[in-house]
């Protein structure tokens, strides 16, 4: 199966304290910013959450959050971890 041909966003881990957010999808820069202090399941969910924003920019925040929670829970239960 071939992967679709589009440019995935760059991911930058940085402190996002002023933004009061765990993650941000910046469409102009094609960059996802993730708070570098996140750990465990919260970090996984944030990566997924922001990538869903990238894939579906018209999807509501509520629906993005629900979908990200389901996917991250599945991955966590199957022992997916950042190393």
Phi and psi in degrees as a GROMACS rama.xvg file:
@    title "Ramachandran Plot"
@    xaxis  label "Phi"
@    yaxis  label "Psi"
@TYPE xy
-84.1196  142.644  UNK-2
-78.4697  147.685  UNK-3
-63.8949  151.438  UNK-4
-96.2945  92.6627  UNK-5
-150.434  160.713  UNK-6
-88.4127  114.984  UNK-7
-62.6258  149.821  UNK-8
-70.7583  150.516  UNK-9
-72.8756  147.817  UNK-10
-115.729  129.091  UNK-11
-122.019  123.66  UNK-12
-95.1035  121.937  UNK-13
-152.147  168.377  UNK-14
-74.8395  128.977  UNK-15
-116.687  31.0903  UNK-16
-58.7097  -42.9819  UNK-17
-67.4473  -32.3841  UNK-18
-76.0931  -14.2738  UNK-19
52.3574  46.9163  UNK-20
-146.547  148.047  UNK-21
-79.048  -26.6488  UNK-22
-158.18  157.937  UNK-23
-142.137  134.533  UNK-24
-100.538  114.489  UNK-25
-101.568  106.014  UNK-26
-69.539  -37.5194  UNK-27
-63.381  -37.292  UNK-28
-93.9597  -3.72151  UNK-29
49.1476  49.1123  UNK-30
-135.683  136.709  UNK-31
-102.295  128.373  UNK-32
-105.462  128.259  UNK-33
-123.702  134.337  UNK-34
-62.4325  123.033  UNK-35
-66.2415  -14.2222  UNK-36
-85.4529  -6.06114  UNK-37
-70.0149  148.231  UNK-38
-136.692  162.105  UNK-39
55.9789  -139.252  UNK-40
-62.5995  -32.6011  UNK-41
-64.7659  -37.5748  UNK-42
-67.1747  -44.8605  UNK-43
-59.6142  -47.9704  UNK-44
-62.3484  -37.3227  UNK-45
-67.2568  -43.8543  UNK-46
-56.5481  -48.0777  UNK-47
-64.3926  -45.623  UNK-48
-56.0577  -49.883  UNK-49
-69.2333  -33.7824  UNK-50
-69.4882  -34.5003  UNK-51
-62.9802  -40.0388  UNK-52
-57.4448  -41.8985  UNK-53
-61.6416  -46.0372  UNK-54
-72.7617  -34.4599  UNK-55
-133.006  73.5509  UNK-56
-62.1858  -19.8514  UNK-57
-89.5992  -7.84704  UNK-58
-70.4732  139.326  UNK-59
-66.1496  154.98  UNK-60
-58.1965  -40.303  UNK-61
-61.4365  -46.9873  UNK-62
-68.0955  -36.223  UNK-63
-62.2242  -45.3512  UNK-64
-62.2008  -42.3905  UNK-65
-63.2801  -47.9369  UNK-66
-64.4452  -43.0184  UNK-67
-63.1792  -40.3024  UNK-68
-62.9596  -42.2901  UNK-69
-64.958  -45.9169  UNK-70
-66.4686  -44.8863  UNK-71
-66.2516  -36.3673  UNK-72
-62.7087  -43.4751  UNK-73
-58.9896  -47.8586  UNK-74
-64.902  -41.4982  UNK-75
-63.1701  -43.5339  UNK-76
-63.9338  -24.3554  UNK-77
-100.879  24.2449  UNK-78
65.6562  28.1488  UNK-79
-73.9284  130.549  UNK-80
-144.206  154.039  UNK-81
-80.0511  142.543  UNK-82
